[in-house]
Amino acid sequence: MAATNPFDISGKAAIVTGGAMGIGFGIVRRFVESGANVLLTDLDEQAAKAALARLPRGPGRAEAMQADVSLEGADEAMVARCVERFGGVDVLVNNAGIYPAVPVLQMSPELLDQVYQVNIRGLVFASKAAGARMIQQGRGGSIINLSSIAAFHPSSVGLAAYGTSKAGVSQFTKSLALELAPHRIRVNAIAPGGVITEGANRQLQSMMTPEQEAVWRVEYVKAKIPLGRFGDPDDIARVAVFLASSASEYVTGSDVLVDGGMLLT
């Protein structure tokens, strides 16, 4: 009998929100390379379409869709499109998120509401829609939520709203995992540490001169990251493939830290 590959996700139908760049795009790329068919959704329709051109050629397929996860109905629309194009939904990756840097004493109600709408509400109702479809299909599934080490330890002044939202993501992950376990639907969270993405680079460049940024990166790695480097989107994407595959079939309700040991310091 031929040995099976527990990391094989070929033929699975997946939705990845916020998939046009950064961690989301890294996950889409790894999924497509691994044979999954992916609905890449993003708030920026042009960026989502441009991302398709940067993907490898198969073996999986990908399609782009504009979606604002904070809006009512976006969840059902994403699931319906994935079912229409790929025949079902086996994996949902809730990656879309925002992280405005504003100290609490300067925070407006509108900003807090916006973070909540995207990082919590959008994730919750996308999970509800995908979970209902997975139950209907009767073959199990995997929901992967992007949390952050900020859920467990403050990252910096100005990210209180973001960190609080990610703590909510981790708690919701555990609650939904308990609810969906009887249907063989696993729900887990990935908690990245310092990952260099387009968005992170823009934020740093807005705060520092190039010279200051170069020094900061070196000193931060020395002080904070035992493995000696920042993460990149593929570090997170490979964990997402594990959580989407049968290799993790006995893993649910977990926060998987992918931080190079940052929380140890």
PLY file of the C-alpha trace (Angstrom):
ply
format ascii 1.0
element vertex 265
property float x
property float y
property float z
element edge 264
property int vertex1
property int vertex2
end_header
0.00 0.00 0.00
1.38 3.42 -0.98
2.13 5.73 1.93
-0.11 8.77 2.19
1.24 12.26 2.71
-0.48 13.77 5.76
0.53 17.26 4.61
-1.26 16.89 1.27
-3.97 19.53 0.71
-4.38 18.98 -3.02
-7.96 19.43 -4.19
-9.10 21.27 -1.07
-11.14 24.43 -1.55
-9.91 27.34 0.56
-10.80 30.96 1.28
-8.03 33.32 2.39
-9.14 36.81 3.44
-6.75 39.73 3.08
-4.80 37.62 0.60
-3.36 40.27 -1.71
-0.12 40.84 0.17
1.92 40.02 3.25
1.06 36.96 5.30
-2.19 36.42 3.42
-0.45 36.27 0.05
2.21 33.96 1.48
-0.52 31.56 2.57
-2.28 31.73 -0.80
0.99 30.97 -2.58
1.81 27.96 -0.41
-1.75 26.63 -0.75
-1.64 26.88 -4.55
1.80 25.26 -4.66
0.39 22.46 -2.50
-2.53 21.84 -4.87
-5.37 23.64 -3.10
-7.85 25.82 -4.97
-8.01 29.23 -3.33
-10.44 32.11 -3.31
-8.21 35.10 -2.57
-10.31 37.92 -1.13
-9.17 41.43 -0.32
-10.60 44.87 0.34
-8.51 46.17 -2.61
-9.87 44.53 -5.76
-6.99 45.69 -7.99
-4.40 44.40 -5.53
-6.22 41.06 -5.36
-6.17 40.71 -9.14
-2.52 41.77 -9.31
-1.67 39.14 -6.70
-2.96 36.40 -8.99
-0.28 37.28 -11.54
2.43 36.73 -8.92
1.30 33.23 -8.01
3.05 30.07 -9.24
1.45 28.08 -12.03
-0.48 25.38 -10.19
-1.03 22.71 -9.36
-3.84 24.49 -7.52
-5.97 27.31 -8.91
-6.76 30.72 -7.51
-9.43 33.33 -8.09
-9.66 36.89 -6.78
-12.68 38.51 -5.16
-13.19 41.95 -3.65
-14.57 41.67 -0.12
-14.78 43.96 2.90
-15.10 41.49 5.76
-16.49 44.18 8.05
-19.65 44.51 5.96
-22.79 42.47 6.51
-23.20 39.81 3.85
-19.54 39.60 2.87
-19.18 36.29 4.72
-21.99 34.56 2.84
-20.82 36.03 -0.47
-17.30 34.64 -0.03
-18.58 31.19 0.84
-21.04 31.21 -2.08
-18.28 32.20 -4.53
-15.94 29.48 -3.26
-18.67 26.87 -3.59
-19.53 28.08 -7.08
-15.92 28.06 -8.31
-14.42 25.14 -6.42
-17.32 22.97 -5.31
-17.22 23.58 -1.58
-15.26 25.03 1.33
-12.72 22.91 3.17
-10.46 25.59 4.65
-11.03 29.16 5.80
-8.08 31.40 6.68
-9.21 34.54 8.50
-6.20 36.72 7.76
-7.75 40.14 7.07
-6.90 42.58 9.83
-5.89 46.15 10.57
-3.47 47.58 13.12
-3.68 51.37 13.40
-1.11 52.67 15.88
-2.87 55.10 18.23
-2.29 55.43 22.01
-5.39 54.85 24.13
-5.46 58.45 25.34
-5.75 59.58 21.72
-8.10 56.84 20.56
-11.48 57.71 19.10
-14.57 55.50 19.39
-14.58 55.29 15.59
-11.09 53.81 15.48
-11.86 51.20 18.12
-15.07 50.27 16.30
-13.19 49.91 13.01
-10.62 47.55 14.54
-13.40 45.53 16.14
-15.43 45.38 12.90
-12.54 44.00 10.85
-10.48 41.97 13.32
-13.31 40.42 15.34
-16.72 40.81 13.73
-15.52 40.00 10.21
-13.64 36.94 11.45
-16.54 35.68 13.56
-19.13 35.83 10.80
-16.82 34.47 8.10
-16.22 31.53 10.44
-19.96 31.15 10.98
-20.69 31.05 7.25
-17.83 28.70 6.41
-18.54 26.47 9.40
-22.20 26.09 8.39
-21.13 25.08 4.88
-18.58 22.59 6.23
-21.25 21.00 8.42
-23.55 20.74 5.41
-20.82 19.06 3.37
-20.21 16.51 6.13
-16.50 16.00 5.53
-14.98 18.13 8.28
-12.77 21.13 7.65
-10.26 23.58 9.06
-10.67 27.19 10.15
-7.40 29.07 10.72
-7.47 32.44 12.45
-4.56 34.86 12.38
-3.94 36.07 15.90
-0.69 37.65 17.15
1.76 37.48 20.02
0.17 40.83 20.90
-2.72 38.72 22.22
-0.41 37.51 25.00
1.98 40.41 25.56
1.77 44.08 24.57
3.79 44.80 21.43
4.21 48.54 21.83
2.41 51.69 22.90
-0.28 52.47 20.34
-1.40 48.92 19.63
-3.84 48.46 22.51
-6.86 48.16 20.20
-5.05 45.69 17.96
-3.74 43.57 20.82
-7.13 43.47 22.49
-8.76 42.38 19.25
-6.23 39.60 18.82
-6.80 38.40 22.39
-10.44 38.17 21.34
-9.46 36.15 18.28
-7.63 33.63 20.45
-10.58 33.25 22.83
-13.07 32.96 19.97
-10.87 30.29 18.38
-11.14 28.13 21.50
-14.89 28.63 21.82
-15.61 27.80 18.20
-13.26 24.80 18.30
-15.36 23.33 21.10
-18.58 23.99 19.21
-17.48 22.54 15.88
-15.43 19.56 17.10
-18.39 17.11 16.84
-18.47 17.89 13.11
-14.73 17.18 12.66
-14.11 20.86 11.94
-10.89 22.03 13.56
-10.38 25.66 14.58
-6.91 26.95 15.39
-5.06 30.25 15.52
-1.59 31.19 14.35
0.09 33.88 16.46
2.96 35.46 14.50
5.68 37.51 16.08
7.74 40.07 14.17
7.06 39.39 10.49
8.36 41.67 7.77
5.55 42.51 5.34
4.73 45.40 3.05
2.48 46.92 5.71
5.10 46.58 8.46
7.72 48.18 6.24
5.46 51.14 5.48
4.75 51.68 9.16
8.44 51.64 10.06
9.32 54.00 7.22
6.71 56.47 8.43
8.30 56.52 11.88
12.05 56.50 11.12
14.71 57.60 8.69
16.29 54.77 6.67
19.40 54.94 8.85
17.39 54.74 12.07
15.34 51.87 10.70
18.46 49.87 9.77
19.90 50.26 13.27
16.54 49.47 14.90
16.16 46.23 12.96
19.58 44.96 14.04
19.15 45.94 17.68
15.59 44.59 17.88
16.65 41.18 16.57
19.54 41.00 19.02
17.36 41.92 21.99
14.08 40.23 21.19
14.34 37.27 18.80
16.33 34.23 19.98
16.37 32.65 16.50
18.17 35.73 15.22
15.94 37.05 12.46
12.56 38.52 11.70
9.95 36.18 10.30
8.71 36.32 6.74
5.25 35.45 5.39
6.35 31.97 4.34
7.17 31.10 7.97
3.48 31.58 8.71
2.28 30.02 5.46
3.98 26.70 6.14
2.22 26.46 9.50
-1.07 27.25 7.73
-0.49 24.30 5.37
0.03 22.06 8.41
-3.20 23.27 10.02
-5.12 22.86 6.75
-3.91 19.29 6.28
-4.66 15.98 7.96
-1.24 16.20 9.64
-3.00 18.33 12.26
-6.19 16.30 12.48
-5.86 15.95 16.28
-5.14 19.66 16.81
-7.98 22.05 17.61
-8.45 25.09 19.82
-4.73 25.84 19.78
-2.73 29.06 19.49
0.36 28.16 17.45
3.13 30.65 18.26
5.36 31.42 15.29
7.62 34.11 16.73
11.22 32.93 16.60
11.12 32.64 20.39
10.20 36.31 20.91
7.82 35.65 23.80
10.63 33.85 25.63
12.41 37.16 26.05
0 1
1 2
2 3
3 4
4 5
5 6
6 7
7 8
8 9
9 10
10 11
11 12
12 13
13 14
14 15
15 16
16 17
17 18
18 19
19 20
20 21
21 22
22 23
23 24
24 25
25 26
26 27
27 28
28 29
29 30
30 31
31 32
32 33
33 34
34 35
35 36
36 37
37 38
38 39
39 40
40 41
41 42
42 43
43 44
44 45
45 46
46 47
47 48
48 49
49 50
50 51
51 52
52 53
53 54
54 55
55 56
56 57
57 58
58 59
59 60
60 61
61 62
62 63
63 64
64 65
65 66
66 67
67 68
68 69
69 70
70 71
71 72
72 73
73 74
74 75
75 76
76 77
77 78
78 79
79 80
80 81
81 82
82 83
83 84
84 85
85 86
86 87
87 88
88 89
89 90
90 91
91 92
92 93
93 94
94 95
95 96
96 97
97 98
98 99
99 100
100 101
101 102
102 103
103 104
104 105
105 106
106 107
107 108
108 109
109 110
110 111
111 112
112 113
113 114
114 115
115 116
116 117
117 118
118 119
119 120
120 121
121 122
122 123
123 124
124 125
125 126
126 127
127 128
128 129
129 130
130 131
131 132
132 133
133 134
134 135
135 136
136 137
137 138
138 139
139 140
140 141
141 142
142 143
143 144
144 145
145 146
146 147
147 148
148 149
149 150
150 151
151 152
152 153
153 154
154 155
155 156
156 157
157 158
158 159
159 160
160 161
161 162
162 163
163 164
164 165
165 166
166 167
167 168
168 169
169 170
170 171
171 172
172 173
173 174
174 175
175 176
176 177
177 178
178 179
179 180
180 181
181 182
182 183
183 184
184 185
185 186
186 187
187 188
188 189
189 190
190 191
191 192
192 193
193 194
194 195
195 196
196 197
197 198
198 199
199 200
200 201
201 202
202 203
203 204
204 205
205 206
206 207
207 208
208 209
209 210
210 211
211 212
212 213
213 214
214 215
215 216
216 217
217 218
218 219
219 220
220 221
221 222
222 223
223 224
224 225
225 226
226 227
227 228
228 229
229 230
230 231
231 232
232 233
233 234
234 235
235 236
236 237
237 238
238 239
239 240
240 241
241 242
242 243
243 244
244 245
245 246
246 247
247 248
248 249
249 250
250 251
251 252
252 253
253 254
254 255
255 256
256 257
257 258
258 259
259 260
260 261
261 262
262 263
263 264
